[in-house]
Amino acid sequence: MPQDDPAAHIEELRKAIRHHEERYYIHNTPEISDEAFDQLLHELEQLEAEFPDLVTIDSPTQRVAGRPIAGFTTVEHVVPMLSLDNAYTEEELRAFDDRARKAVGPGGGPIAYVAEMKIDGLSIALAYEDGTLVRGATRGDGVRGEDVTVNVRTIRAIPLKLRGGPRGRVEVRGEVYLPRASFERMNREREDQEEPLFANPRNAAAGTMRNLDPALVARRGLSAFTYQVVVGYGDGLPPSREASADRRSLGGGGQTVPGQGDSHAATLTAMHRWGLPVEPHWRRCDTIDAVVAFCQEWAEKRRTLDFETDGVVVKVDDLALRERLGATAKFPRWATAFKFPAQQAHTKIVHIKVNVGRTGAVTPYAELEPVLLAGSTISMATLHNAEDIARKDVREHDTIVLEKGGDVIPKIVAPILSLRPSDSTPWTMPATCPVCDSALRRDEEEVVWRCENPSCPARLRRSLEHFASRSAMNIEGLGESLVDQLITQGLVRDFADLYHLEASQLEHLVVTPRQPRSDRAVPRKLGKVGRNVTDQIERSKSNDLARLIYALGIRHVGEKAAATLARYFRTMDRILAADADALQSVSDIGPVVAAAVRAFAEEPRNRTLVSRLASAGVKMSTDLPKPTDQPDQLAGKAFVLTGTLSSMSRDEATEALERLGAKVTGSVSKNTSYLVAGTDPGSKLDKARQLGVETLDEEAFLALIMKP
Ligand code: IVH
């Protein structure tokens, strides 16, 4: 490698990284280990840090932009993003073919189609300019979507730079989706956090895409497939009137780019060549009979794919023919979506049992006679809550209809009443907790029943998992399996016990770690890794008070409320001593949170727990900046940050400003209210001076945000 020429070295590294990204994320055939890949990326990061002028927008290091953004702007699709008409049966598929042939006119032979998977995700429009990704937008209502470029850039299957491929502005359309394994992992995490589960990967992908924190989006493991090229769109790039009419009638696809070919099959091949992710199982079908066969084949085989698909999209292959067919107001006439039938099975409910979560919430579920549904054996189904069960009148020993449709989680549709045993009785919520036998209670206005015993072992297990989780005390290695062992072996009875564990006590425990990139889980002795866990526990002692409050799992106190409490009251003692009025006087803390904090503070067992944590050395105070009395005192003010601040990171400064109602933007304009300049300010300082924008040094900035 040309070590003496940094620009060339950087370019070589980028090329290699792009190549390996494509091998890994598009072809599923990595050539090097994850470590070797990380090393290349790290080397590039270091070089770019050394030569910041050489950083370009399409560098593989530029996938995550950094801090959360304030919101998405609206994007107009010059070529509307249409949706597809559906066909549910073979007859409807053949009717689609008949209509197309009629529209083409008499004398034509059979129409050739391309059949491809219908990916159950979220449509996306990717704009490339001279081969570089410049924008990603959601479909929205088809005419207007949202600019989600920052999030799209984090998806490694989407190339930031095309290999060869068209020059000028080109829009590539496709689908962003969550691979099955990522979806399942994400729902497991949500379950641990007692957050509502995503019903299907489509909702999960859509929810993720609209998240304002690109770093979180990057962690979720989204992927993408592309299936269409649209030419000649653009911001302020008015297409000629005829071309525009063409494109509208087509729903995209009026013109082609060099190398694309004149058929859809050729287009997909070209896209693949340019390094775009193309779902590989598409097939060119000479007749509608071949399409029908393809649909039948994949209705079964779809389970072998690592993404969810709810059907097959059937597209006329010949692009000129597509143009002749055009579109209705809603759908193109050259394509249709064949939807796979929802899959149902009948089975029997053996028992209705309940599960106890961290907050004591008790959720009923049905234990089923195992049944094969859509390729997996189902032996359990959630029943949500007692009201849901009553509404559907689902009872123990009922034979029920189980369905797996677009939703991945199978649901109980209804009981089959004719098969109900004559001695059947309606199900009722048990009076006591199945794990610790304490009485279950329900608040007037809630549908959820709860076990209120804070030392219930079931609650303890979930609480410990929450305590250790990434956004709480962030104790790496202390996952489900280890927590389970610690409780069963009697090593941990509450959070404070964690801080008295010795590495030697952990060595012999057997854990079953989940592999991040696969679902392989192999039980093994913790061995020396026990030392890492105790190191992590030790390190967590110095976490900020905000994390600790969240980790304690006080009801209704999420991450944000925990940080607010920490910032206002500064120490654990003061929070526990504050009465409901004092708590509620803090903006963002309402009566529900205040009451929950009081209830926690008044429980003697919680007081003991907190003092045991304190004597174990867990930090009970905060370093977060003090809040002001007027939280919105900077509302309407626009700030720009430049240079390095010694007292806080740029993210923290941004967060502090946003909490006070200010907006933080990236560049100085005449609308900027203040420029905050740390040491080594950049060119923004000159720009601010030119425009007469007021500049604050670090001291003045701190005085402003900490004003009592
Ligand atoms: S082609 C003119 N191909 O399905 C519309 N769409 O129900 C062209 N979808 O909005 C769309 N997989 O988001 C096409 N292989 C595929 C697809 C696909 C999923 C989505 C797409 C579209 C929706 C229509």
Residues whose N, C-alpha, C, O or C-beta is under 5 A from the ligand:
A	BS01	IVH	L82 S83 L84 E116 M117 K118 I119 L122 S123 E175 Y227 G251 V313 P332
